[in-house]
Amino acid sequence: MIVLAMAAASLRRFARDRAALFFFVALPVLLIVILGATVSGFDEFRVGVVDRGSGPLGRSLVAELDRSPAIAPRRFDDIGDARSALRRAEVESVVVLPVGMDAALRDGTDVAVTVYADRANTDQQAALSAVAAVVDDQAARIQAAVFATEQAGGSFDGNLELVAGVAAGSTPVTIELDVVDAESDSLPEGFSYSAPTMLVLFVFINAMAGGAAMIQSRTLGIYDRMLAGPVTARAIVQGETTTYLALTLLQSLLIVGVGALLFGVDWGNPIAAGPLVALWALVGTGAGMLSGSVFRTPEQASSIGPAVGMVAGMLGGCMWPLAIVPSALQTIGHVVPHAWAVDAWTTVLSRGGGLVDIATELAVLAAFALGLLMLATVRLRRGLLA
């Protein structure tokens, strides 16, 4: 009962700390949104479109660009604005539909669709290919409609609708690509990337910063008064452990819930995700208690602790995938537990892995948690009995 009473008192004190609540609740959600938006949409090319009066067929082409899964069109009224956006890398290319495009195509005259691209943009060639595929598809239908009109009569619009109907009813030729031994080395894009990495980052950072509460209890003599009563050093250690474990689990469940309900994050196999969340909470518990037993002042814990957590997060792949850094940095990154947690989430979310598939990562995280908890317990008991 004493352990639970200590934990309840600590949690009530935490709930009254508005700054701590901001870092506990608001900041992780905000960064999930920002980072998720930053790393999403890489499968779509941003294409500027300037329609100078192309007519119905030009508008039809713009609609086709809109329907393409590889293109995210952005309309501009002026070529100058579109080219400025291109220079600022806001779009990968700019398509200009000329005046009189509709009339020329109906007469069977060739029409040049101008496309601007920036050589410095590495995605411009792929964007041009995506645009060319849409333009070629519409051009083939128009050519067929012109040919039908010339040979069989009828209206161009009627023949174009007939061609579109035939095209829609035909069985397309598909190409199936099967890459042998291909496995994703990074988390999925969008919120499925930001949510698990922010869970790993902020559970650790907030636990480190939370060490300030332990230091305040020590400097205010709260521990001494407890030891003067019917409370043992062991009970104090258990109480603090329960407090930190409750906070890390609460924040983990908050991020998991927000990710699933607000951003549609699929957290994968629950039999694998559950132990992973729990073990990371234990790692955070050990880190927070060690912070409270190592630093001498609350200011040190609340400033140095998060900085240490941020550096570990960068090394461990919370800010960017370790797959894109040199192998030496990947090795260095696995000195911190963050890299093992991100590896486990990558296996669960990108490869559909289960509990057995992340057994190695879980074992390493358990070793980190055990080591941190043992160090924190020894230092805290030593400080209490000194």
N, C-alpha and C positions, 0 to 999 in steps of 0.2 A: 504493500500500500504506500509506503514511503517513496518508493521509486516512482510510482504512478503520480503521486501528489507532486513530486519535484518536476516531473515532465509536464504536468498540467499547468503548474505555475510558470514554467519557462515558456510554454506555448502562449499563455495569456499575455505575458510580457512581450513576446514577439508580435502578437496581434495588435498591440497598441503602438508599435513602431511603424509609422507611415512610410518612412524611407525604406525600411526593410521590406515592407509589403510591395512597394513599387518594384524593387529589384526581384522580388519573389514571384510576382504575378504579371505586372504590366510589361516590364522590359523584355522578358523572354518571348511573350506573345508578339510584341512589336517587332522584334528581330526575326521571328519566324516569318512574319509577313514580308519584311524587307528582303531578307535573304531568299525566301521562297520566290518572290517576284523577280529577283535578280537572276536566279539560275533556272527560271522557267522560260519556256518559249524558244529554246534553242533549236527545236525541230521545225520552226517556222521562220521564213525569211520576210523581213519587213520591206515591202516594196511600195514606193511612192507612185501614185498615179495622177497624171495631169491630163484631163480631157479638154481639148481645145475646140470641141464642137464636132465630135466624131459621128454623132447620130446613133440610131438604135443599135446597129451592129457593134459600135464602140462600147455602148453601155452593156451590151450582152457580154462583151469580152471582159469588162470590169466585173460583172457578176460571176463569170467563170473563174477569174482570179480570186474572188471572194470565196468561192466554193472549194478552191484547191486547199488540201490539208497542209501543203508545204508553204503557203503564202499568206501573209497577213497584210492586206493592202491598206495604205493610208492615202487619202485623197488630198490633193493640193489644187488650189485655184490658179496658182502662178508658177511658172517654171523656175523663176528665181528662188522662190521659197523652197521648192522641192530640191533644187541643187544645193541650197544652203543646208537643208536637213541631211543631204547626202554627205556633205563635207563634215558635218558634225557627227557622222556615223549614227544618225537617228534612223536611217534606212540603208539597206544594202544596195539598192538600185532604184532607178526612177524610170517609169514607162510613160512615154508621151504619145497620146493618141491624136493624130492630126485632124485638121479641119477637112470636112468633106469625105471622111473615110468611108462612111456608109454608101454614098452615091458611087464612089469609085469601085468599091467591091461589088456592088450590084451590076456594074457595067463590065465586070471581069478584068478591071485594071489592077495591077499590082500596087499595093500600098506599103510604104515603109513605116514600121512602128519603131520609133527611136527609143533606145534604152541607154540611160546614163549609169555609169558605175565608177567607183573609186578604186584605183589599183591597190591602194594601201589597205583596203578592206579585204581580209582573207576569205570572207564569205560571198564576195560579189560574184564569183564564177558559178558557185552553186545556185545563187539566186537567179542569175541569168538563165541557167539551165531549167530551173523551175518555171520561169516566165515563158521561156521558149516552148516548153512542153504544152502550156495552155494555149499559146498563140498558134502553134502548129495544129493543135486539135481543132480549134475554131476555123482555121484556114482550110483544113481538109473538108469540113462540112460546107463551107461557103463555096469551095471549088466544085464540090459535088452538086450543090444546088444550082450553080451557074451552068454546069454541063447539062443537068436535067432540063433546065429552062430552055437552053439553046436547042437541044435535041428532041425533046418531047413536048415543049410548050408549057403552058400554065404559068402561074405567077411565081416570082422568085421566093416570096415569103412562104407560099404554100409548099414549094419544093424544099425549102429549108426546114420547115416543120417535118416534112416527110423524111428527110435525111436524118434529122435529129431523132425521130421515132425509130427508124431502122437501127441507128447507132445504139440507142438505149436498149433495144431488144436483142441485140447481138451478144453472143458470148465472148467476153474479152479474153485475150491471151494473157495469162498470168505467169509470172516468174517467181518461183519459190527459192529463196536463198537460205541455205543451211550451212552455217559456219561451224566447223568441227572444233570442239574444245573451247568454244567462246563463252566466257563468263564476264559479267560486268564487274569491274574493279572499283566502282564508285556507287554511291546511293542514287536512287532515281532523281530526276529533276524536280524543280518546284518545291512545294511544301513537303513532299516526301523526303527531300534532302534537308530542308531547314529544320523541320520539327525534331527528328532524332538527334541531329548535331547540336541543336540548342538545348535539348534535354541533357545531353552529355556535358555540355559546356556550363550551363547555369546551375545544375545540381551541384557541381563541384565548386564553382565560384561562390555561390551563396553559402555553401557549407563552410568554405574557408573564411568568408567574411563574418559568418555567424560565430566564429571563435571569439569575437569581441564580447559576446554575452558571458562566456565563461570567464574571461579576464575581468569583466566588471564584477562578477560574483566573487572572484578571488580578492580583488582590490577593495571591495566594499566590506569584506569580512563576513560575507554570507556563509561561506564554507566553514569558517572558524566557529560561527554561532551554531551551525548545524552539527558540527563535530562535538560541540560542548553538550549537546543534547543526546537523545537516543538514536543518533544516525551514525553509521560507520562510513569509512572512506569507500568501502566497496559499494555501499548503497548510493553514494554520491556519483561514483563512476557509472553505475548502472542507470541512474536517473538521467545523467547527461547523455549517455548512449541512446537511451530511449527517446529523449528529446530530439537529438539530431537525426535519428532514424525516422522519426515521425515527420520531421520537416522535409527530409529528402524524399521520402515516399509521397508526401502530399504534393510536393512540386512536380515530381515525376508523373503522378496521376493527373495533375492539372494539365501538363503539357500534352500528355497522351490524349486526354479528353478533348482539349481545345483543337489539337491536330486532327482528331477523328471527326468531331462534330462540326467545326467551323471550316476546316480546310480539306476535308475528305481524305485524310491520310489513312492508308491501309497499313496497320502496324504488323502485318504478316501473321505467322503462326503464333497463336497465343501461348502455346506450350513452350515455345522458345522465347517469345518476347517477355513473358512474365518473369522468368528467372533472370533474364538480362536486366530488366528494370530493377528488380530487387537487389541484385548484386551490385549494380551501379549505385544504388542508394546506400549500400553498405560501404562502398568506396568513399562516397561523399561523407558519410558519417565519420569514418576514420580520419579523413582529411580535415573536417571541421573540428573534431576534438583535438587533433594534433596541433592545429592552428591555435586553439585556445590554450593549449598547454605549453607551446613554444614561444609565442609572442608575449611581450611584457606589458604592452598597453593596448587598449581597444583600438586606438588609432592605427597601430601597426597591423593589427589583424584586418581591419576594414580597408586598408590601403594596399599593403603588401600582399595579403592573401589573394584578393581578386586579380592582382597583377600576375602572381604566380599561376593562378588558374587560367588566365588568358593566354599566357605563354605556352602552358601545357596544352591548351586547346588548339592553338595554332600548330604546334608540333604534331599533335595527334590527329589532325585532319578535320577539325570542327569548322574551320574557315574555308578550306578548299580540299578537294580530294587528294589523298596521298599518292594516288595513281599518277598524278601529273607532275610530281616532284622527282628529283633524281633519287636513285636507289639508296644513296648514302643518307639522304634526309629521311627516307622511309624507315631505314634502320634506326636512326636516331629518334624518330617519332615514336617508335615502339618501346622506348624507355619509359614513357608515361602511360598510364592506364587508358587514357582517352583513345589512343590509336586502336587498342584491342576492343574497346567498346564500339567504335565506329566500324571496325572490321566485322564485328558480330552483326551490327545492324545492316551492313551491306549484304552479308550473307542471307539474312532473314528477309530483307525488303527487296533486294535486287535479284536474288537467286532462288527465292522461295525456300530457303533453308529451314530446317527444323532444329530441335534440341541437340540431336547428335552432331549436326553439321557445325554447331558453334561450341562444341564441348571444349575444345582447346582454349578458345577465347574466354569462356566462362571460368575455366580452371585458372587462367592467368589473372582474371579479375578477382577471383576468390582469394588468390595469393596476395594481390595488392590490398584487398580489403582487410585480410587477416593481419598483414604486416603493419598497415596504418593503425588499425585498432589496437594492436599490441603495443606499438610505440606510444600511442596516445594514452593508453591505460597506465603504462609504466610511469610516464612523465607526470600524469595527473595524480596518481597515488603518491608518488614521491613528493610532489608539491603539497599535497594535503597532509602528509605525515611529517613534513619537515618542521 
